Amino acid sequence: MIPAPSELRACRDCGEPVLWTTTAAGKKLAVDPAPAEDGNQACYRAEPRSWVSRSLDAAGARPPANWETRHRPHVATCTGRPAVQEQLPGVTPKDAPNVVRLDPRRRGRSGRRRGRRR
């Protein structure tokens, strides 16, 4: 089943239309509105303007039923945010002037006084 245009919302990152579904755990999941044969989410309309999705990759997952269609999660196809976070330049604590090392100042449990409280 293909969602109606009124059921789609624009992605905040890339602006593409997405379909918001609810998972079995009650979480929201954005999927691409066009059905895809290689999609790993089985989606169906539960009520007007209410879509439900379930993962097909989970252990013991059933294949899609006749009333379900396969969709891809939008996070896999979104072009608005980078797929891999860029690496920050390596700064070790010894090199950074604003980092205070606590290792030499810390006292472990063995350094505490042991005694009775009064």
N, C-alpha and C positions, 0 to 999 in steps of 0.2 A: 504494500500500500504506500502510495506517495503522499506526503503531507501537503496540506493546502498552503498556499502562499501566506495566508493570515496566521498560520501556526509557526512561521519562521521568524527568527530574530537575527539581527546582525551581530557578528562576532566583534568584541571590543578591540581585538588586536589586529585582525586583518580586514574586517568589514564584510566578509562573506556571510551568506545566510546559513544559519545553523538551526537544528531542531533540538530543543531541550527535552530530555526524557528523564524519567525517574527510575532508578535502579531498584533492585529487590531490597537493598539496604536503606532505601529512602534518600539516597544522594542524588544530586542533579548531574547529568552527563550530557554534554553537547555532542551531537552526531551530525555528520554530513547528511543533508536532506535526500540526496540521490542514493538509491539502493546500490550496493556494490557486492559483487559475487565473492570478493575476497575480504569482506567486512567481518569483524569478530563480535558484533553486537546484533542480537535478534530483537527487533523493535516491533511493537504493535500499538494501535490506538485503543486505549482502555475506555475512554469516554471522549466526548467531543472536546478537542483542544488538550487532551491529556494523553501523553505517550509513555509507554513503559519499555525499558530495555533490560536485557540480561546478557551476560557474557557467554560466548560460545567457547572460550578458551579455558574455562574453569574445569576442575577435575569432575568428571561425571556429568558434564553438561550434555543435555539432549540436543539433537539437531533441530534446526528451525522448524516450527510447525507450519501448517498451511497458511495460517493467518499472520505469520511473522515474516518480516523482510530483513535481510542482512544490510547493515549500515556500518560505516567506518566511524570511529570516534574522531571528532574534529581536531583534537589535540595532535593526532598523527598527521594531519594534512594542513594544519594552520601555518600560514606563511608570515604571520605578523610578529612572531617572537622567534628568536634563534633556537634551533633544536638542541644545541649544546652550549652551555654557558661558557663564555670566554674565560680563559685562565688569567688570573691576576698575576702581576709580576711577583716572583718569589722574594719574600722578605722574611728573613729569619729574625727571631727576637734579639739576637746579638747585634744585628745590623740596624735595627730600628732604634732611633734615639728616644722615642716616646714610650717604650715598653720597659716596664720594671720587672725584673726577674724575681720571683718569690722563692725559688728553690733553696738558696742558701739561708734564707730567713725563716723558713718553716721549721717547726719542731714537730716531730711525730708524736705518737702516743707514748713512746718510751721517754720523751723529754718532760712529760708532765709530772707534777708531784702526785704521789699516791698517798693517800691518807684518809682518815675518817673525817667525815663532816660532823661538825658539832651543832 
